[in-house]
Amino acid sequence: MSVTAQSVWNNCLEFIKDNIQPQAYKTWFEPIIAVKLTDNALSIQVPSKFFYEWLEEHYVKILKVSLTKELGEKAKLVYIIKMENTYGNKQPFTERIPSSNRNALKSQDVDVPFNNKSPELRNPFVIPGIRNVKIESQLNPNYSFENFLEGDSNRLARSAGLAVATKPGGTSFNPLLIFGGVGLGKTHLAHAIGVDIKDKYPEKTVLYISAEKFTQQYIDAVKKNNRNDFIHFYQIIDVLIIDDVQFLSGKSGTQDVFFHIFNHLHQNGKQVILTSDKAPVDMQDIEQRLLSRFKWGLSAELQNPDFETRVSILKNKLYRDGVEMPEDIIEYVAKNIKSNVRELEGAIISLIAQSSFNKKEITIDLARTIVEKFVKNTKREVSIDYIQKIVSDYFLMDVDTLQSKTRKRHIVQARQLAMFFAKKLTKASLASIGSQIGKRDHATVLHACKTVDNLSSTDKQFRKYVDDITKKLSV
Ligand SMILES: Nc1ncnc2c1ncn2[C@@H]1O[C@H](COP(=O)(O)OP(=O)(O)OP(=O)(O)O)[C@@H](O)[C@H]1O
């Protein structure tokens, strides 16, 4: 039987299949097409540069062993990269890697026949299209379990995190969704899990990414026609940590791609960790099928820490920073800042800074001034619900009336003001604002924002509404 590119490649595939995970085989080897066999060189066509890069980084050894078995010690592999269909042209076209490159390949020593990586393709975490962004694990080693202090408010979430870190993908906490209010430690805990997994299982690919960055990467990938590469990239991660998933609200394209990535990871026993500022039942504008996935594992809440936990967090911070502080001052701060650990830490840092810059002794009086100023100056996170409540109270109506379908002028104006402030003070998308304020579409919200802008520069009374509500919302 004559030896063809196909027959050589089939034999290689049989060998490779026996030696790697079925899913990896399916993802990285099934799409390859054997194209040509000349002398000792087998040319294979791969779907993209990213694909090529991945093979080189992860499977070069097995490729070398299998091909050497087939073609002998002088075996060489040539990649042909199939370009993606960039300009709406239905016909895909192929691009050979530059001949100079191929020649270099052929002239290389047999011991390194596969070592043909071009430097720009070295990093497997570079998604084509966002080529210069190095992703790595993105974990912050300062956010560890040791310095995430335990209390009643976070015991469940912390223990679940520890269990996941011990056996990623192997517990029923998959996904693990950590939710809670602003500054309560969601990001810290999510990192701690990732850091611990990396310590215990250095070979695992762990990736921390904010939902916002994930969305941006996806938009870029779509723009550059790299959607499939984007999906492939995320599908090979062992532990995927996505922070602030509520950001996906109203972004149906990103939700859709995340749904596919999530399913793939989950089916393959990979761990998914999510954080959110609200429980799944309270998430707005997230598709039902995705919400139901979020509920598959464990949703663990981080609540406001109690007084004792707040004191321990402060003491721990001071200890780590090597600063001593009288007990009554620590207690004063812990008593007065209750609902946000970031503010708690911020106040103590300001206190230390003030006392050292101004050479002032740390007294209760100084603590009082700082805590007052600090709390006053801290911009509170405003929710769309809160905005609707403030606006409807201001116009002496209830929220249902503000959201109703009526065209009565003063109600329409109240609704438009609520939309305007939601756009100004929250990160929600126009679509999400519209759906939360009376189930309107994004165009209505856009129109509302323009109307409020126009009216406030032409109508004195209306300007007063805007100023009054601004004041109420900034208290
Ligand atoms: N239990 C804890 N022990 C020690 N430090 C904590 C604890 N909880 C929160 N912190 C600290 O509080 C700060 C805020 O935490 P983090 O950024 O994780 O909050 P978050 O819930 O993600 O906030 P956001 O809602 O703004 O995203 C961090 O410096 C973190 O280290």
The ligand as a Tripos MOL2 file, in Angstrom:
@<TRIPOS>MOLECULE
LIG
   31    33     1     0     0
SMALL
NO_CHARGES

@<TRIPOS>ATOM
      1 N1        -12.7990   38.7060   55.1400 N.pl3     1 LIG1
      2 C1        -11.8610   39.5530   54.7620 C.ar      1 LIG1
      3 N2        -10.6430   39.5150   55.3200 N.ar      1 LIG1
      4 C2         -9.6770   40.3800   54.9550 C.ar      1 LIG1
      5 N3         -9.8220   41.3160   54.0200 N.ar      1 LIG1
      6 C3        -11.0100   41.4150   53.4160 C.ar      1 LIG1
      7 C4        -12.0880   40.5500   53.7470 C.ar      1 LIG1
      8 N4        -13.1460   40.8910   52.9940 N.ar      1 LIG1
      9 C5        -12.7540   41.9010   52.2140 C.ar      1 LIG1
     10 N5        -11.4600   42.2220   52.4600 N.ar      1 LIG1
     11 C6        -10.6830   43.2960   51.8190 C.3       1 LIG1
     12 O1        -11.5850   44.3290   51.4450 O.3       1 LIG1
     13 C7        -11.1950   44.9290   50.2220 C.3       1 LIG1
     14 C8        -12.3390   44.8800   49.2420 C.3       1 LIG1
     15 O2        -12.5340   43.5250   48.8420 O.3       1 LIG1
     16 P1        -12.8970   43.0940   47.3490 P.3       1 LIG1
     17 O3        -12.2780   44.0190   46.3670 O.co2     1 LIG1
     18 O4        -12.6070   41.6500   47.2200 O.co2     1 LIG1
     19 O5        -14.4640   43.3450   47.3960 O.3       1 LIG1
     20 P2        -15.5630   43.0730   46.2860 P.3       1 LIG1
     21 O6        -16.6990   42.4520   46.9980 O.co2     1 LIG1
     22 O7        -14.9940   42.3320   45.1430 O.co2     1 LIG1
     23 O8        -15.9200   44.5550   45.8730 O.3       1 LIG1
     24 P3        -16.6770   45.1060   44.5370 P.3       1 LIG1
     25 O9        -18.1240   44.8380   44.7830 O.co2     1 LIG1
     26 O10       -16.3570   46.5630   44.5540 O.co2     1 LIG1
     27 O11       -16.1300   44.3730   43.3640 O.co2     1 LIG1
     28 C9         -9.9680   44.1710   49.7500 C.3       1 LIG1
     29 O12        -8.8150   44.9050   50.0930 O.3       1 LIG1
     30 C10       -10.0080   42.8600   50.5330 C.3       1 LIG1
     31 O13        -8.7240   42.3570   50.7740 O.3       1 LIG1
@<TRIPOS>BOND
     1     1     2 1
     2     2     3 ar
     3     2     7 ar
     4     3     4 ar
     5     4     5 ar
     6     5     6 ar
     7     6     7 ar
     8     6    10 ar
     9     7     8 ar
    10     8     9 ar
    11     9    10 ar
    12    10    11 1
    13    11    12 1
    14    11    30 1
    15    12    13 1
    16    13    14 1
    17    13    28 1
    18    14    15 1
    19    15    16 1
    20    16    17 2
    21    16    18 1
    22    16    19 1
    23    19    20 1
    24    20    21 2
    25    20    22 1
    26    20    23 1
    27    23    24 1
    28    24    25 2
    29    24    26 1
    30    24    27 1
    31    28    29 1
    32    28    30 1
    33    30    31 1
@<TRIPOS>SUBSTRUCTURE
     1 LIG1         1 GROUP 0 **** ****
